[in-house]
Amino acid sequence: MRVEIITVGNEILSGDILNTNTKYISEKLMEIGIQAHYHTTVGDIKESIIEATMFGLQRSDILIYTGGLGPTQDDLTKEAVCEVLDIDLELREDIVVLIEKIFEKKHITIPKSNLKQAFIPKGGEALPNAFGTAPGVFINYNNKLVFLLPGPPKEMKPMFNDTIVPILKNKLNYVIISKTIKTIGIGESSLEEKINDIIKNNKDLFIATYAGDGLVDIKITCQKQNKLEANERINIVLEKLDKLIGKCIYSHDGESIEKVVFKLLAKHKLRIGFCESCTGGLISSRLTKISGVSAVFDRGIVTYSNDAKIEELNVSETTLMKFGAVSKETAEEMAKGLLIREKVDIAVSVTGIAGPDGGTKDKPVGLVYIALASEDYLCALKFDFSGSRESIQNRVSNAAFNLVRKFLIEKNNLK
Amino acid sequence: MRVEIITVGNEILSGDILNTNTKYISEKLMEIGIQAHYHTTVGDIKESIIEATMFGLQRSDILIYTGGLGPTQDDLTKEAVCEVLDIDLELREDIVVLIEKIFEKKHITIPKSNLKQAFIPKGGEALPNAFGTAPGVFINYNNKLVFLLPGPPKEMKPMFNDTIVPILKNKLNYVIISKTIKTIGIGESSLEEKINDIIKNNKDLFIATYAGDGLVDIKITCQKQNKLEANERINIVLEKLDKLIGKCIYSHDGESIEKVVFKLLAKHKLRIGFCESCTGGLISSRLTKISGVSAVFDRGIVTYSNDAKIEELNVSETTLMKFGAVSKETAEEMAKGLLIREKVDIAVSVTGIAGPDGGTKDKPVGLVYIALASEDYLCALKFDFSGSRESIQNRVSNAAFNLVRKFLIEKNNLK
């Protein structure tokens, strides 16, 4: 079953925005066992959409379009596709009523331009849009399935999941199962070297690694007749990975490292606090992206300057003078200061040089110390990161979460 | 001149990663006046690359490939393209020497698999790769230009800019100039309504809006014989936009709102501090992504809990009891507390409900107060945001930066 995703939109062609719709649809297709065969993007030009449709029909069994269903004159997907398929558009009174209702809520009479959205290809199916005025369209054209979806992600996503996924699932006679293992503390090339034998000896699985900002994901994909068989094959590989690189694995089910830390903290009923220098609040901010974080987190502090470190965290001026702001000693005093000052069980501090300026020969850009203090424990680790300012900040925050994760696991094992 | 960008890679087709290469190339093409005509993605399968090449040659004048130039058996772009063009690959001793040098540095003898990368299509040009072992390829095939680039962005980007951009520039007899105006405080549909006449009366320009998390960008693109003419046309529209929506424009040259605020603070030699509740450090973190931020920022505080608000910012228990944590009064006391406590000229506080839980009928998810305090000024604004937790947090941080921006502009105008 060859599936082609066709994006219609000048804003994608001109590189103004990333094509996140195609990524989303591709990911969701993989979840039900379909790897997209082609991605195509064309502009908001009728001739281009017609051409893409003709090419698409030649090489694919299923065409999924996004974009170009809006009310303006630039929205031409429906018109172009119908021209190729030689199908007329007909005004559907039931859709007019639906669109009218949306405008009624806003106390506006339906603009003429929006009436365009109530035209549906003859014999086609209108797909309901819970978040906008543009219905989707489903056409079965000589056993080629053609789906037209609106471009805005909040409209496209539920429509894809609620109406298209069930139709496609019905057509499959196999399953694909994917599992993502997330690791930290090992480089991509070292990791690949370590797992090379596993990749070689499991040719029926597709095993790939994806690296970013100090994290490496391992994705294992398996296509089998049924779920049970696929899961069994994947589990055998998982066991091998656990033996080989278990210490570096922080998640077996795709969870972010902050979510893993959040769950560990919640499980052990521990509260955490952060004092951040070079990350400027990124660590606190990542943790508070999680709903319910108040159970484990009540405050953090960004001490960017030396003064702030002295005044807020009671770091001694002597330490700053003798060892500098970016040092093991300062990191430790910061964490201890935070632990004393706040009602937290675990205090984490970071201090470093995120760059691109501010580095010296002795203390280059990327030098970072991360410390963790609890009632009966204190440690500080040194890191040498590289990359852009933003990448270094991300790497530092990942490493800080990993330090907490390891501490919580070891602490728990000791008890 | 019809340009098609062809991405080769299973990781894109399966939705594992976003196609950032295509966005990058498209953006850079626009800068020299070329809008890509087609984006195509196919998997690491020889037949697919052959098919895409055949389609591409039918409809496009220039084909730019990324991916599939690596040393493994899955890297097949060169082989597939040469098969379609009926060109032999020949081992280039000069490239072997280059690759050997890279491995010498690592004290490794060149692996056999990497020798594959020294094969270049007969009559084609090898494009130097400063950051990896895979040279790019340039083939002029009956006046169709074919470029093969490696997939890793750090290798692809410099190769594209250094070798392909000059070749393409040479072929153009026009320029395209783009300008992005960034706005906040006005919805996308209201904005479009307001500027509708401008769009209608400037049909030779392409004017588009892009919205996200409370910000709307207006991109104006103009194609003319020369730069001067294009800039003049754009400037006429810019003047009209300034008159119409000047108050909502925070940048005329694509700068982020935090960068605008940073520059204003630096210009007026003012220091800022943040106390954040529902954004959990996001505002501080966004500001500290800017290099050199220490000139305007030395600390921030995340007061997620009521206790933190009382202890860190001296918010009164009575206020919290009477009005609640999410209230104008609490926001104001937070900002005042921060101003007193810290050596800052401007203190900004946010308190709100980011959701998805924690909302009530009186105080729904998305209700947020942002306050700003300076020596002789205090104000608090109420906002009703909607969206996911992350989107609300982004909107709040955008609104907070905008409040500072407006304050600094007005303050300056008064003086």
Interface residues (C-beta under 8 A of the other chain):
Chain A: T7 N10 E11 I12 L13 S14 G15 D16 I17 L18 N19 T20 T22 K23 Y24 I25 S26 E27 K28 L29 M30 Q35 A36 H37 Y38 H39 T40 T41 V42 G43 S48 E51 A52 F55 R59 F206 A208 Y210 K219 T221 F274 E276 C278 T279 G280 G281 L282 I283 S284 S285 L287 T288 K289 S291 G292 V293 S294 F297 D298 R299 G300 I301 V302 T303 Y304 S305 D307 A308 E312 K343 A354 G355 P356 D357 R389 E390 Q393
Chain B: T7 N10 E11 I12 L13 S14 G15 D16 I17 L18 N19 T20 T22 K23 Y24 I25 S26 E27 K28 L29 M30 Q35 A36 H37 Y38 H39 T40 T41 V42 G43 S48 E51 A52 F55 R59 F206 A208 Y210 K219 T221 F274 E276 C278 T279 G280 G281 L282 I283 S284 S285 L287 T288 K289 S291 G292 V293 S294 F297 D298 R299 G300 I301 V302 T303 Y304 S305 D307 A308 E312 K343 A354 G355 P356 D357 R389 E390 Q393
